[in-house]
Amino acid sequence: ELISSLRSKLQTLWEERELVLSEARECAERGEELEAMVQDVCKPNEFERYMMFIGDLEKVVSLLLCLSSRLARVQNAMRRIDGNTDAEEKQSLNERHKLLSRQREDAKDLKENLDRRERVVSGILAKYLTDQQLQDYRRFVQVKTFLLIEQKDLEEQIKFFEEQIENLEKSIP
């Protein structure tokens, strides 16, 4: 029953992931339309700034999500440490935790820098776009970020449920 329930939940997650991927494709299309419009109205150096920001947005958000996910897994492993865990493994987990924590702090700094760059890009676009077009741009940035987060979250949940099913199947004689 438990395996069946987990498989059902996994199926639901796969369906949700397909919806998010579909929304991501629609968002990418809106992004291409926005890119063409920005290229038409902005100076080449301003367009380059816009393109660098959009490219870095995905990279920085993905980096933050990846590091946070890895850090959470290490923290979970550290919570499972007991008296039988050898000192070498404890030391390794502590070192990985410190490294990932530093990397995540660096990534947060990158995100703060990216947020400042977004304000600069918004200022540039405000000179050329109508209020509605500027709203569309801001909505695009929000949706793109949300979809990246949602996609990563679903992938993590799917991975978790697949591991749970695999472990349960192995444990049943």
Salt bridges, closest charged atoms under 4 A:
GLU46 OE2 - LYS127 NZ 3.10
ASP56 OD2 - ARG117 NH2 2.85
GLU58 OE1 - LYS144 NZ 3.17
GLU105 OE2 - LYS108 NZ 3.47
ASP115 OD1 - LYS111 NZ 2.61
GLU156 OE1 - ARG73 NH1 3.34
GLU156 OE2 - LYS152 NZ 3.79
GLU166 OE2 - LYS170 NZ 3.15
GLU169 OE2 - ARG7 NH2 2.11
